[in-house]
Amino acid sequence: MTQVPPDLPITDNEAAGQYELRVGEHLAILQYIRRPGRVVLVRIAVPKAIEGHGVGAQLARHALHDARSRGEQVDPRCPYVRAYMDQNPEYKGLVARSLDRHFVG
């Protein structure tokens, strides 16, 4: 199993619509769709070799910080991101107002 440093650089591949975190030869991603004033966080994909080392959390945290810095609201369609937001309530204010009543947490 590959050891994953806690704060690897995450890049925003805007052309592909995804945040990317590379660990050796492995690439973990968080796919998104950017709309005016909003970002839809679609799904996280982490290779099995680096699962369980906080890679998904690093991607979720980065995406939420990026949305906050851009002044965007978040539509957390990814179940992992929704769970991350449940565990980190400081991000709940980012949920798009139209989704507030549907957001579980």
ROBA-823453 format. One record per atom (N, C-alpha, C): atom name; residue in three letters; y, x, z; residue number from 1. Coordinates in steps of 0.001 Angstrom, whole numbers, plus 500000, padded with zeros to 6 digits. Atoms other than C-alpha are relative to their C-alpha. Example, Ala and Ser with C-alpha at 12.3 -4.5 7.8 and 13.67 -1.06 7.14 Angstrom:
2
<atomo N	residuo ALA	yy 498810	xx 500890	zz 500000	num 1>
<atomo CA	residuo ALA	yy 495500	xx 512300	zz 507800	num 1>
<atomo C	residuo ALA	yy 501200	xx 500900	zz 500000	num 1>
<atomo N	residuo SER	yy 498810	xx 499180	zz 499940	num 2>
<atomo CA	residuo SER	yy 498940	xx 513670	zz 507140	num 2>
<atomo C	residuo SER	yy 501090	xx 499230	zz 500730	num 2>
END
This chain:
105
<atomo N	residuo MET	yy 498827	xx 500837	zz 500000	num 1>
<atomo CA	residuo MET	yy 500000	xx 500000	zz 500000	num 1>
<atomo C	residuo MET	yy 501249	xx 500891	zz 500000	num 1>
<atomo N	residuo THR	yy 498769	xx 499239	zz 500142	num 2>
<atomo CA	residuo THR	yy 503476	xx 501274	zz 499081	num 2>
<atomo C	residuo THR	yy 500953	xx 499725	zz 501155	num 2>
<atomo N	residuo GLN	yy 498966	xx 500167	zz 498978	num 3>
<atomo CA	residuo GLN	yy 506036	xx 501878	zz 501841	num 3>
<atomo C	residuo GLN	yy 501313	xx 499679	zz 499304	num 3>
<atomo N	residuo VAL	yy 498746	xx 500424	zz 500611	num 4>
<atomo CA	residuo VAL	yy 509357	xx 500190	zz 501072	num 4>
<atomo C	residuo VAL	yy 501151	xx 500302	zz 500951	num 4>
<atomo N	residuo PRO	yy 498818	xx 499748	zz 499172	num 5>
<atomo CA	residuo PRO	yy 512615	xx 501636	zz 502439	num 5>
<atomo C	residuo PRO	yy 500795	xx 498703	zz 500191	num 5>
<atomo N	residuo PRO	yy 499371	xx 501275	zz 499672	num 6>
<atomo CA	residuo PRO	yy 514723	xx 498911	zz 504095	num 6>
<atomo C	residuo PRO	yy 501204	xx 499598	zz 499155	num 6>
<atomo N	residuo ASP	yy 498799	xx 500395	zz 500747	num 7>
<atomo CA	residuo ASP	yy 517876	xx 499028	zz 501942	num 7>
<atomo C	residuo ASP	yy 500091	xx 500732	zz 498666	num 7>
<atomo N	residuo LEU	yy 499967	xx 499424	zz 501341	num 8>
<atomo CA	residuo LEU	yy 517060	xx 500066	zz 498394	num 8>
<atomo C	residuo LEU	yy 501106	xx 499333	zz 499188	num 8>
<atomo N	residuo PRO	yy 498963	xx 500613	zz 500826	num 9>
<atomo CA	residuo PRO	yy 519736	xx 499494	zz 495756	num 9>
<atomo C	residuo PRO	yy 499445	xx 498833	zz 499175	num 9>
<atomo N	residuo ILE	yy 500350	xx 501184	zz 500790	num 10>
<atomo CA	residuo ILE	yy 519606	xx 496093	zz 494082	num 10>
<atomo C	residuo ILE	yy 501020	xx 499900	zz 498881	num 10>
<atomo N	residuo THR	yy 499098	xx 500118	zz 501146	num 11>
<atomo CA	residuo THR	yy 521039	xx 495697	zz 490605	num 11>
<atomo C	residuo THR	yy 500035	xx 498560	zz 499516	num 11>
<atomo N	residuo ASP	yy 499821	xx 501324	zz 500575	num 12>
<atomo CA	residuo ASP	yy 522380	xx 492563	zz 488970	num 12>
<atomo C	residuo ASP	yy 499869	xx 500144	zz 498490	num 12>
<atomo N	residuo ASN	yy 500233	xx 499967	zz 501438	num 13>
<atomo CA	residuo ASN	yy 520872	xx 492348	zz 485490	num 13>
<atomo C	residuo ASN	yy 500488	xx 498659	zz 499443	num 13>
<atomo N	residuo GLU	yy 499393	xx 501255	zz 500443	num 14>
<atomo CA	residuo GLU	yy 523268	xx 489676	zz 484224	num 14>
<atomo C	residuo GLU	yy 499406	xx 499506	zz 498688	num 14>
<atomo N	residuo ALA	yy 500575	xx 500401	zz 501293	num 15>
<atomo CA	residuo ALA	yy 521761	xx 489690	zz 480715	num 15>
<atomo C	residuo ALA	yy 498680	xx 499261	zz 500190	num 15>
<atomo N	residuo ALA	yy 501288	xx 500642	zz 499727	num 16>
<atomo CA	residuo ALA	yy 518360	xx 488728	zz 482163	num 16>
<atomo C	residuo ALA	yy 500126	xx 498880	zz 501034	num 16>
<atomo N	residuo GLY	yy 499811	xx 501019	zz 498972	num 17>
<atomo CA	residuo GLY	yy 519833	xx 486474	zz 484881	num 17>
<atomo C	residuo GLY	yy 499133	xx 500253	zz 501219	num 17>
<atomo N	residuo GLN	yy 500822	xx 499690	zz 498831	num 18>
<atomo CA	residuo GLN	yy 518153	xx 488301	zz 487743	num 18>
<atomo C	residuo GLN	yy 500521	xx 501219	zz 500740	num 18>
<atomo N	residuo TYR	yy 499791	xx 498837	zz 499160	num 19>
<atomo CA	residuo TYR	yy 518677	xx 490631	zz 490647	num 19>
<atomo C	residuo TYR	yy 498693	xx 500774	zz 499975	num 19>
<atomo N	residuo GLU	yy 501186	xx 499162	zz 500124	num 20>
<atomo CA	residuo GLU	yy 516290	xx 493571	zz 490494	num 20>
<atomo C	residuo GLU	yy 499975	xx 501070	zz 501092	num 20>
<atomo N	residuo LEU	yy 500222	xx 498974	zz 498993	num 21>
<atomo CA	residuo LEU	yy 514876	xx 495852	zz 493175	num 21>
<atomo C	residuo LEU	yy 498752	xx 500780	zz 499574	num 21>
<atomo N	residuo ARG	yy 501112	xx 499147	zz 500453	num 22>
<atomo CA	residuo ARG	yy 512716	xx 498753	zz 492004	num 22>
<atomo C	residuo ARG	yy 499475	xx 500831	zz 501151	num 22>
<atomo N	residuo VAL	yy 500695	xx 499183	zz 499002	num 23>
<atomo CA	residuo VAL	yy 510166	xx 500374	zz 494317	num 23>
<atomo C	residuo VAL	yy 498946	xx 500781	zz 499229	num 23>
<atomo N	residuo GLY	yy 500908	xx 499211	zz 500834	num 24>
<atomo CA	residuo GLY	yy 508497	xx 503216	zz 492455	num 24>
<atomo C	residuo GLY	yy 499874	xx 499359	zz 498634	num 24>
<atomo N	residuo GLU	yy 500213	xx 500630	zz 501306	num 25>
<atomo CA	residuo GLU	yy 506924	xx 501670	zz 489372	num 25>
<atomo C	residuo GLU	yy 500031	xx 498475	zz 500074	num 25>
<atomo N	residuo HIS	yy 500007	xx 501451	zz 499795	num 26>
<atomo CA	residuo HIS	yy 507155	xx 498143	zz 490842	num 26>
<atomo C	residuo HIS	yy 501413	xx 499423	zz 499927	num 26>
<atomo N	residuo LEU	yy 498715	xx 500670	zz 500121	num 27>
<atomo CA	residuo LEU	yy 509971	xx 495728	zz 490015	num 27>
<atomo C	residuo LEU	yy 499900	xx 498607	zz 500609	num 27>
<atomo N	residuo ALA	yy 499897	xx 501326	zz 499383	num 28>
<atomo CA	residuo ALA	yy 510780	xx 492761	zz 492264	num 28>
<atomo C	residuo ALA	yy 501287	xx 499368	zz 499478	num 28>
<atomo N	residuo ILE	yy 498828	xx 500675	zz 500569	num 29>
<atomo CA	residuo ILE	yy 513203	xx 490140	zz 490967	num 29>
<atomo C	residuo ILE	yy 500308	xx 498696	zz 500739	num 29>
<atomo N	residuo LEU	yy 499578	xx 501334	zz 499596	num 30>
<atomo CA	residuo LEU	yy 515191	xx 487107	zz 492020	num 30>
<atomo C	residuo LEU	yy 500763	xx 499445	zz 498803	num 30>
<atomo N	residuo GLN	yy 499382	xx 500598	zz 501182	num 31>
<atomo CA	residuo GLN	yy 515989	xx 484950	zz 488993	num 31>
<atomo C	residuo GLN	yy 501056	xx 498995	zz 500423	num 31>
<atomo N	residuo TYR	yy 498920	xx 500931	zz 499705	num 32>
<atomo CA	residuo TYR	yy 519205	xx 482970	zz 488935	num 32>
<atomo C	residuo TYR	yy 500590	xx 499436	zz 498715	num 32>
<atomo N	residuo ILE	yy 499209	xx 500586	zz 501082	num 33>
<atomo CA	residuo ILE	yy 521323	xx 480724	zz 486731	num 33>
<atomo C	residuo ILE	yy 501406	xx 499858	zz 500554	num 33>
<atomo N	residuo ARG	yy 498613	xx 500062	zz 499531	num 34>
<atomo CA	residuo ARG	yy 525061	xx 481129	zz 487095	num 34>
<atomo C	residuo ARG	yy 500724	xx 498883	zz 499257	num 34>
<atomo N	residuo ARG	yy 499176	xx 501088	zz 500508	num 35>
<atomo CA	residuo ARG	yy 527260	xx 478054	zz 486600	num 35>
<atomo C	residuo ARG	yy 501409	xx 500218	zz 500568	num 35>
<atomo N	residuo PRO	yy 498655	xx 499830	zz 499430	num 36>
<atomo CA	residuo PRO	yy 531023	xx 477803	zz 487168	num 36>
<atomo C	residuo PRO	yy 500035	xx 499600	zz 501481	num 36>
<atomo N	residuo GLY	yy 499881	xx 500250	zz 498574	num 37>
<atomo CA	residuo GLY	yy 531497	xx 478104	zz 490935	num 37>
<atomo C	residuo GLY	yy 498692	xx 499839	zz 500746	num 37>
<atomo N	residuo ARG	yy 501300	xx 500235	zz 499378	num 38>
<atomo CA	residuo ARG	yy 527764	xx 477919	zz 491618	num 38>
<atomo C	residuo ARG	yy 498962	xx 500965	zz 499421	num 38>
<atomo N	residuo VAL	yy 501149	xx 499234	zz 500467	num 39>
<atomo CA	residuo VAL	yy 524611	xx 480013	zz 491410	num 39>
<atomo C	residuo VAL	yy 498740	xx 499270	zz 500454	num 39>
<atomo N	residuo VAL	yy 501294	xx 500612	zz 499722	num 40>
<atomo CA	residuo VAL	yy 521157	xx 478463	zz 491205	num 40>
<atomo C	residuo VAL	yy 499012	xx 501142	zz 500176	num 40>
<atomo N	residuo LEU	yy 500988	xx 498951	zz 499721	num 41>
<atomo CA	residuo LEU	yy 518605	xx 480765	zz 492861	num 41>
<atomo C	residuo LEU	yy 498629	xx 499404	zz 499722	num 41>
<atomo N	residuo VAL	yy 501173	xx 500654	zz 500575	num 42>
<atomo CA	residuo VAL	yy 515446	xx 479956	zz 490920	num 42>
<atomo C	residuo VAL	yy 498692	xx 500438	zz 500638	num 42>
<atomo N	residuo ARG	yy 501284	xx 499549	zz 499454	num 43>
<atomo CA	residuo ARG	yy 512571	xx 482158	zz 492081	num 43>
<atomo C	residuo ARG	yy 500024	xx 501490	zz 500255	num 43>
<atomo N	residuo ILE	yy 500214	xx 498585	zz 499685	num 44>
<atomo CA	residuo ILE	yy 511583	xx 485455	zz 493630	num 44>
<atomo C	residuo ILE	yy 498594	xx 500358	zz 499558	num 44>
<atomo N	residuo ALA	yy 501313	xx 499473	zz 500377	num 45>
<atomo CA	residuo ALA	yy 508728	xx 487502	zz 492196	num 45>
<atomo C	residuo ALA	yy 499899	xx 501428	zz 500537	num 45>
<atomo N	residuo VAL	yy 500228	xx 498689	zz 499397	num 46>
<atomo CA	residuo VAL	yy 507412	xx 490464	zz 494210	num 46>
<atomo C	residuo VAL	yy 498566	xx 500424	zz 499671	num 46>
<atomo N	residuo PRO	yy 501360	xx 499534	zz 500298	num 47>
<atomo CA	residuo PRO	yy 504445	xx 492520	zz 492962	num 47>
<atomo C	residuo PRO	yy 499160	xx 500114	zz 501276	num 47>
<atomo N	residuo LYS	yy 500911	xx 499986	zz 498851	num 48>
<atomo CA	residuo LYS	yy 501420	xx 492329	zz 495273	num 48>
<atomo C	residuo LYS	yy 500016	xx 501333	zz 500747	num 48>
<atomo N	residuo ALA	yy 500037	xx 498670	zz 499372	num 49>
<atomo CA	residuo ALA	yy 501540	xx 496084	zz 495937	num 49>
<atomo C	residuo ALA	yy 501122	xx 500209	zz 501001	num 49>
<atomo N	residuo ILE	yy 498884	xx 499811	zz 499068	num 50>
<atomo CA	residuo ILE	yy 504874	xx 495699	zz 497768	num 50>
<atomo C	residuo ILE	yy 500324	xx 498724	zz 500785	num 50>
<atomo N	residuo GLU	yy 499821	xx 501217	zz 499196	num 51>
<atomo CA	residuo GLU	yy 504479	xx 492224	zz 499306	num 51>
<atomo C	residuo GLU	yy 499906	xx 500334	zz 501483	num 51>
<atomo N	residuo GLY	yy 500102	xx 499854	zz 498551	num 52>
<atomo CA	residuo GLY	yy 504977	xx 491909	zz 503047	num 52>
<atomo C	residuo GLY	yy 500822	xx 501125	zz 500587	num 52>
<atomo N	residuo HIS	yy 499167	xx 498893	zz 499527	num 53>
<atomo CA	residuo HIS	yy 507555	xx 494688	zz 503326	num 53>
<atomo C	residuo HIS	yy 501487	xx 499649	zz 500000	num 53>
<atomo N	residuo GLY	yy 498601	xx 500416	zz 499928	num 54>
<atomo CA	residuo GLY	yy 510765	xx 492636	zz 503340	num 54>
<atomo C	residuo GLY	yy 500760	xx 500058	zz 498697	num 54>
<atomo N	residuo VAL	yy 499338	xx 499905	zz 501299	num 55>
<atomo CA	residuo VAL	yy 511490	xx 492998	zz 499631	num 55>
<atomo C	residuo VAL	yy 500655	xx 498666	zz 499632	num 55>
<atomo N	residuo GLY	yy 499434	xx 501316	zz 500289	num 56>
<atomo CA	residuo GLY	yy 512012	xx 489240	zz 499180	num 56>
<atomo C	residuo GLY	yy 501236	xx 499742	zz 500844	num 56>
<atomo N	residuo ALA	yy 498848	xx 500181	zz 499111	num 57>
<atomo CA	residuo ALA	yy 514346	xx 489182	zz 502179	num 57>
<atomo C	residuo ALA	yy 501191	xx 500829	zz 499527	num 57>
<atomo N	residuo GLN	yy 498909	xx 499166	zz 500515	num 58>
<atomo CA	residuo GLN	yy 516369	xx 492069	zz 500734	num 58>
<atomo C	residuo GLN	yy 500649	xx 499342	zz 498792	num 58>
<atomo N	residuo LEU	yy 499463	xx 500674	zz 501190	num 59>
<atomo CA	residuo LEU	yy 516735	xx 490186	zz 497440	num 59>
<atomo C	residuo LEU	yy 500787	xx 498750	zz 500384	num 59>
<atomo N	residuo ALA	yy 499317	xx 501225	zz 499575	num 60>
<atomo CA	residuo ALA	yy 517662	xx 486903	zz 499143	num 60>
<atomo C	residuo ALA	yy 501333	xx 500332	zz 500657	num 60>
<atomo N	residuo ARG	yy 498776	xx 499604	zz 499303	num 61>
<atomo CA	residuo ARG	yy 520210	xx 488580	zz 501423	num 61>
<atomo C	residuo ARG	yy 501055	xx 500486	zz 499006	num 61>
<atomo N	residuo HIS	yy 499071	xx 499467	zz 500998	num 62>
<atomo CA	residuo HIS	yy 521780	xx 490425	zz 498493	num 62>
<atomo C	residuo HIS	yy 500607	xx 498872	zz 499165	num 62>
<atomo N	residuo ALA	yy 499513	xx 501106	zz 500832	num 63>
<atomo CA	residuo ALA	yy 522031	xx 487273	zz 496357	num 63>
<atomo C	residuo ALA	yy 500989	xx 499129	zz 500766	num 63>
<atomo N	residuo LEU	yy 499118	xx 500844	zz 499189	num 64>
<atomo CA	residuo LEU	yy 523619	xx 485298	zz 499197	num 64>
<atomo C	residuo LEU	yy 501321	xx 500708	zz 500301	num 64>
<atomo N	residuo HIS	yy 498760	xx 499235	zz 499798	num 65>
<atomo CA	residuo HIS	yy 526126	xx 488064	zz 499965	num 65>
<atomo C	residuo HIS	yy 500821	xx 500024	zz 498713	num 65>
<atomo N	residuo ASP	yy 499308	xx 499968	zz 501283	num 66>
<atomo CA	residuo ASP	yy 526961	xx 488286	zz 496264	num 66>
<atomo C	residuo ASP	yy 500668	xx 498653	zz 499718	num 66>
<atomo N	residuo ALA	yy 499417	xx 501336	zz 500203	num 67>
<atomo CA	residuo ALA	yy 527497	xx 484503	zz 496035	num 67>
<atomo C	residuo ALA	yy 501236	xx 499828	zz 500888	num 67>
<atomo N	residuo ARG	yy 498859	xx 500111	zz 499075	num 68>
<atomo CA	residuo ARG	yy 529760	xx 484636	zz 499094	num 68>
<atomo C	residuo ARG	yy 501188	xx 500801	zz 499485	num 68>
<atomo N	residuo SER	yy 498895	xx 499151	zz 500471	num 69>
<atomo CA	residuo SER	yy 531812	xx 487516	zz 497656	num 69>
<atomo C	residuo SER	yy 500638	xx 499448	zz 498722	num 69>
<atomo N	residuo ARG	yy 499483	xx 500610	zz 501226	num 70>
<atomo CA	residuo ARG	yy 532220	xx 485610	zz 494355	num 70>
<atomo C	residuo ARG	yy 500628	xx 498628	zz 500262	num 70>
<atomo N	residuo GLY	yy 499483	xx 501327	zz 499677	num 71>
<atomo CA	residuo GLY	yy 533237	xx 482414	zz 496163	num 71>
<atomo C	residuo GLY	yy 499167	xx 498883	zz 499386	num 71>
<atomo N	residuo GLU	yy 500892	xx 500981	zz 500615	num 72>
<atomo CA	residuo GLU	yy 530215	xx 480589	zz 494709	num 72>
<atomo C	residuo GLU	yy 499239	xx 499201	zz 501054	num 72>
<atomo N	residuo GLN	yy 500923	xx 500791	zz 499203	num 73>
<atomo CA	residuo GLN	yy 528191	xx 477780	zz 496197	num 73>
<atomo C	residuo GLN	yy 498597	xx 500321	zz 499503	num 73>
<atomo N	residuo VAL	yy 501375	xx 499648	zz 500312	num 74>
<atomo CA	residuo VAL	yy 524412	xx 478187	zz 496218	num 74>
<atomo C	residuo VAL	yy 499141	xx 498747	zz 499898	num 74>
<atomo N	residuo ASP	yy 501029	xx 501028	zz 500156	num 75>
<atomo CA	residuo ASP	yy 521706	xx 475871	zz 494927	num 75>
<atomo C	residuo ASP	yy 498667	xx 500730	zz 500172	num 75>
<atomo N	residuo PRO	yy 501211	xx 499217	zz 499724	num 76>
<atomo CA	residuo PRO	yy 518580	xx 477354	zz 496594	num 76>
<atomo C	residuo PRO	yy 498724	xx 499276	zz 499558	num 76>
<atomo N	residuo ARG	yy 501223	xx 500646	zz 500510	num 77>
<atomo CA	residuo ARG	yy 515742	xx 476091	zz 494374	num 77>
<atomo C	residuo ARG	yy 498741	xx 500775	zz 500384	num 77>
<atomo N	residuo CYS	yy 501140	xx 499150	zz 499630	num 78>
<atomo CA	residuo CYS	yy 513495	xx 479011	zz 495352	num 78>
<atomo C	residuo CYS	yy 499585	xx 499688	zz 501441	num 78>
<atomo N	residuo PRO	yy 500462	xx 500296	zz 498638	num 79>
<atomo CA	residuo PRO	yy 511353	xx 478038	zz 498366	num 79>
<atomo C	residuo PRO	yy 500189	xx 501175	zz 500964	num 79>
<atomo N	residuo TYR	yy 499831	xx 498837	zz 499126	num 80>
<atomo CA	residuo TYR	yy 511548	xx 481584	zz 499719	num 80>
<atomo C	residuo TYR	yy 501459	xx 500107	zz 500454	num 80>
<atomo N	residuo VAL	yy 498581	xx 499917	zz 499643	num 81>
<atomo CA	residuo VAL	yy 515358	xx 481586	zz 499603	num 81>
<atomo C	residuo VAL	yy 500358	xx 498885	zz 500981	num 81>
<atomo N	residuo ARG	yy 499743	xx 501112	zz 499070	num 82>
<atomo CA	residuo ARG	yy 515438	xx 478171	zz 501297	num 82>
<atomo C	residuo ARG	yy 499501	xx 500354	zz 501403	num 82>
<atomo N	residuo ALA	yy 500555	xx 499600	zz 498705	num 83>
<atomo CA	residuo ALA	yy 513185	xx 479486	zz 504084	num 83>
<atomo C	residuo ALA	yy 500849	xx 501108	zz 500625	num 83>
<atomo N	residuo TYR	yy 499146	xx 498914	zz 499505	num 84>
<atomo CA	residuo TYR	yy 515334	xx 482610	zz 504390	num 84>
<atomo C	residuo TYR	yy 501289	xx 499425	zz 500581	num 84>
<atomo N	residuo MET	yy 498773	xx 500633	zz 499517	num 85>
<atomo CA	residuo MET	yy 518425	xx 480416	zz 504765	num 85>
<atomo C	residuo MET	yy 499750	xx 499217	zz 501288	num 85>
<atomo N	residuo ASP	yy 500358	xx 500698	zz 498760	num 86>
<atomo CA	residuo ASP	yy 516645	xx 478328	zz 507426	num 86>
<atomo C	residuo ASP	yy 499964	xx 500976	zz 501175	num 86>
<atomo N	residuo GLN	yy 500123	xx 498988	zz 498945	num 87>
<atomo CA	residuo GLN	yy 515993	xx 481526	zz 509400	num 87>
<atomo C	residuo GLN	yy 501306	xx 500742	zz 500256	num 87>
<atomo N	residuo ASN	yy 498715	xx 499305	zz 499899	num 88>
<atomo CA	residuo ASN	yy 519528	xx 482830	zz 508842	num 88>
<atomo C	residuo ASN	yy 501126	xx 499000	zz 499768	num 88>
<atomo N	residuo PRO	yy 499064	xx 501120	zz 500178	num 89>
<atomo CA	residuo PRO	yy 521895	xx 479901	zz 509441	num 89>
<atomo C	residuo PRO	yy 501413	xx 500409	zz 499592	num 89>
<atomo N	residuo GLU	yy 498669	xx 499563	zz 500429	num 90>
<atomo CA	residuo GLU	yy 524982	xx 482027	zz 508698	num 90>
<atomo C	residuo GLU	yy 500218	xx 499778	zz 498503	num 90>
<atomo N	residuo TYR	yy 499881	xx 500225	zz 501439	num 91>
<atomo CA	residuo TYR	yy 524240	xx 481322	zz 505016	num 91>
<atomo C	residuo TYR	yy 500034	xx 498525	zz 499611	num 91>
<atomo N	residuo LYS	yy 500086	xx 501421	zz 500340	num 92>
<atomo CA	residuo LYS	yy 523926	xx 477532	zz 505221	num 92>
<atomo C	residuo LYS	yy 501308	xx 499442	zz 499454	num 92>
<atomo N	residuo GLY	yy 498707	xx 500438	zz 500524	num 93>
<atomo CA	residuo GLY	yy 527654	xx 477112	zz 504536	num 93>
<atomo C	residuo GLY	yy 500165	xx 500260	zz 498516	num 93>
<atomo N	residuo LEU	yy 499931	xx 499716	zz 501434	num 94>
<atomo CA	residuo LEU	yy 526995	xx 478445	zz 501046	num 94>
<atomo C	residuo LEU	yy 499334	xx 498920	zz 499152	num 94>
<atomo N	residuo VAL	yy 500721	xx 501028	zz 500756	num 95>
<atomo CA	residuo VAL	yy 524808	xx 475483	zz 500057	num 95>
<atomo C	residuo VAL	yy 501007	xx 499083	zz 499328	num 95>
<atomo N	residuo ALA	yy 499102	xx 500865	zz 500763	num 96>
<atomo CA	residuo ALA	yy 526507	xx 473452	zz 497338	num 96>
<atomo C	residuo ALA	yy 500169	xx 498671	zz 500727	num 96>
<atomo N	residuo ARG	yy 499712	xx 501226	zz 499253	num 97>
<atomo CA	residuo ARG	yy 528206	xx 470463	zz 498949	num 97>
<atomo C	residuo ARG	yy 499202	xx 498805	zz 499505	num 97>
<atomo N	residuo SER	yy 500773	xx 501127	zz 500538	num 98>
<atomo CA	residuo SER	yy 526394	xx 468058	zz 496636	num 98>
<atomo C	residuo SER	yy 498548	xx 500040	zz 500449	num 98>
<atomo N	residuo LEU	yy 501388	xx 499860	zz 499558	num 99>
<atomo CA	residuo LEU	yy 523097	xx 469377	zz 498057	num 99>
<atomo C	residuo LEU	yy 499853	xx 499919	zz 501509	num 99>
<atomo N	residuo ASP	yy 500053	xx 499967	zz 498532	num 100>
<atomo CA	residuo ASP	yy 524004	xx 469348	zz 501763	num 100>
<atomo C	residuo ASP	yy 499037	xx 498979	zz 500588	num 100>
<atomo N	residuo ARG	yy 500843	xx 501052	zz 499397	num 101>
<atomo CA	residuo ARG	yy 522262	xx 466057	zz 502471	num 101>
<atomo C	residuo ARG	yy 498535	xx 500155	zz 499623	num 101>
<atomo N	residuo HIS	yy 501383	xx 499783	zz 500424	num 102>
<atomo CA	residuo HIS	yy 519124	xx 467216	zz 500632	num 102>
<atomo C	residuo HIS	yy 499406	xx 501293	zz 500536	num 102>
<atomo N	residuo PHE	yy 500469	xx 498706	zz 499534	num 103>
<atomo CA	residuo PHE	yy 518925	xx 470667	zz 502157	num 103>
<atomo C	residuo PHE	yy 499287	xx 499834	zz 501327	num 103>
<atomo N	residuo VAL	yy 500810	xx 500108	zz 498776	num 104>
<atomo CA	residuo VAL	yy 516159	xx 470815	zz 504738	num 104>
<atomo C	residuo VAL	yy 500260	xx 501247	zz 500816	num 104>
<atomo N	residuo GLY	yy 499820	xx 498817	zz 499175	num 105>
<atomo CA	residuo GLY	yy 516872	xx 473076	zz 507636	num 105>
<atomo C	residuo GLY	yy 501023	xx 499801	zz 501068	num 105>
END
